[in-house]
């Protein structure tokens, strides 16, 4: 099976629940949370993609945002 890459400039439109991912100068990404206002810098592209995949099925609510944050923290992504 082939592999599909996502262009880094497309990451600004990737959302999972209430999350946005902004590129950092160091080549990683900062996860910005819409509801809580929390920010998590230094996330690798691979972890952004996993977080976005998980978050795709989570409701876009404050509770959903917290569920995604807890999931990402449990995996040391943030």
Secondary structure as GFF3:
##gff-version 3
##sequence-region A 1 78
A	DSSP	three_ten_helix	8	13	.	.	.	ID=ss1
A	DSSP	beta_strand	19	23	.	.	.	ID=ss2
A	DSSP	beta_strand	29	33	.	.	.	ID=ss3
A	DSSP	beta_strand	39	43	.	.	.	ID=ss4
A	DSSP	alpha_helix	45	55	.	.	.	ID=ss5
A	DSSP	alpha_helix	62	74	.	.	.	ID=ss6
###
